[in-house]
Structure formats: C-alpha cells, structure tokens
Amino acid sequence: MTEMDKSWAREVERRIEIYDQIEAKDSWEGRMSAADYLALLGLTVLLVAGFWVWGV
C-alpha cells in the first residue's frame, strides 16, 4: 500500500466515524421539514407562473 492509499484509507475511516456519530444522534442538522418542502413548491409555482405571465 502506498502512502497516498494509507492516508486516503484514514480519511475514509474518519468520515465513516463522523457519519456514524451523526446517525447515532438521530437529529440531522439542516433536515428539511414538510413546511420547507411546501414553501419550496410554492416558490417554484410562483416562479413558473411569473415567467408564464411575463411571456404572454
């Protein structure tokens, strides 16, 4: 194994540990709720309708 492979293997292990810790907490920071998805849908509809009216 080369030095680059060893350092990459350590980095992968470090990332796995971090994701395991996040999963164990059972609370993802920045997770979107149903209200967020509805707001995103509303903004998308508003944007599409706005461009449609602008193009008419």
WOTA-V110451 format. One record per residue. RES is the residue in three letters. PHI is phi in whole degrees, 0 to 359 (NA if undefined). BURIAL is b if it has 9 or more other ideal C-beta (glycine too) atoms within 8 Angstrom, else e. Layout:
# WOTA-V110451
RES/PHI/BURIAL
RES/PHI/BURIAL
This chain:
# WOTA-V110451
MET/NA/e
THR/279/e
GLU/298/e
MET/295/e
ASP/296/e
LYS/295/b
SER/293/e
TRP/291/e
ALA/297/b
ARG/296/e
GLU/295/e
VAL/297/e
GLU/298/e
ARG/298/e
ARG/293/e
ILE/299/e
GLU/299/e
ILE/296/e
TYR/294/e
ASP/295/e
GLN/295/e
ILE/296/e
GLU/294/e
ALA/292/e
LYS/288/e
ASP/59/e
SER/214/e
TRP/278/e
GLU/291/e
GLY/83/e
ARG/293/e
MET/277/e
SER/262/e
ALA/297/e
ALA/297/e
ASP/296/e
TYR/294/b
LEU/294/e
ALA/296/e
LEU/296/e
LEU/297/e
GLY/298/e
LEU/295/e
THR/296/e
VAL/297/e
LEU/299/e
LEU/296/e
VAL/296/e
ALA/297/e
GLY/297/e
PHE/292/e
TRP/293/e
VAL/294/e
TRP/295/e
GLY/279/e
VAL/280/e
